[in-house]
């Protein structure tokens, strides 16, 4: 089982099309059936120190469209620590 950490302040205010593909089946959990997920091999954790991987929540298109390259870089730096 892989543990993923990501930061999404308020998923309801962001267009789902920007969500990175890896997270789409996991958010919200009701999507498990939609994506045919029976045995969950990926879980989201709330503590970045428990995570195996740090995942940017949104595609690069989101950061480009919102002119928020610095926001993406801040998250990347946080994940490296």
ZISUL-V267271 format. One record per pair of residues at least 12 apart in sequence whose C-alpha atoms are under 10 Angstrom apart, sorted by the first residue. I is the first residue (numbers start at 1). J is the second residue. D is the distance in whole Angstrom. If there is no record, write none. Layout:
# ZISUL-V267271
<<I,J,D> <I,J,D>>
This chain:
# ZISUL-V267271
<<1,39,10> <1,40,8> <1,41,5> <1,42,6> <1,43,7> <1,52,9> <2,40,9> <2,41,6> <2,42,5> <2,43,6> <2,44,9> <2,45,10> <2,51,8> <2,52,6> <2,53,8> <3,41,9> <3,42,6> <3,43,5> <3,44,6> <3,45,6> <3,46,10> <3,47,10> <3,48,9> <3,50,7> <3,51,5> <3,52,5> <3,53,7> <3,54,9> <4,22,10> <4,23,9> <4,42,7> <4,43,6> <4,44,5> <4,45,6> <4,46,9> <4,47,9> <4,48,8> <4,50,8> <4,51,5> <4,52,6> <4,53,5> <4,54,6> <4,55,7> <5,43,9> <5,44,6> <5,45,5> <5,46,6> <5,47,7> <5,48,6> <5,49,9> <5,50,8> <5,51,6> <5,52,8> <5,53,6> <5,54,5> <5,55,6> <5,56,9> <5,57,9> <5,79,9> <6,23,9> <6,44,8> <6,45,8> <6,46,8> <6,47,9> <6,48,8> <6,51,9> <6,53,9> <6,54,6> <6,55,5> <6,56,6> <6,57,6> <6,58,10> <6,75,9> <6,79,9> <7,46,9> <7,48,9> <7,54,9> <7,55,8> <7,56,7> <7,57,6> <7,58,10> <7,75,8> <8,56,9> <8,57,6> <8,58,9> <9,57,10> <11,27,9> <11,28,9> <11,57,10> <14,58,9> <14,62,9> <15,58,10> <15,62,9> <16,58,9> <17,58,9> <17,59,9> <17,61,10> <17,62,9> <18,57,8> <18,58,5> <18,59,6> <18,60,8> <18,61,7> <18,62,6> <18,63,9> <18,65,10> <19,56,9> <19,57,6> <19,58,4> <19,59,6> <19,60,10> <19,61,10> <19,62,8> <20,55,9> <20,56,7> <20,57,6> <20,58,5> <20,59,5> <20,60,9> <20,61,10> <20,62,9> <21,57,9> <21,58,8> <21,59,8> <22,42,9> <22,55,9> <22,56,10> <22,57,9> <22,58,10> <23,42,9> <23,43,10> <23,44,9> <23,55,9> <23,56,9> <23,57,7> <23,58,9> <24,57,10> <25,37,8> <25,42,10> <26,40,9> <26,42,8> <26,43,8> <26,44,8> <27,44,9> <48,78,9> <48,79,8> <48,81,10> <49,79,10> <49,81,10> <51,79,10> <53,79,8> <53,80,10> <54,75,9> <54,76,8> <54,78,9> <54,79,6> <54,80,8> <55,75,9> <55,76,8> <55,79,8> <56,72,7> <56,73,10> <56,75,7> <56,76,7> <56,79,9> <57,72,9> <57,75,9> <58,72,9> <59,72,10> <60,72,8>>
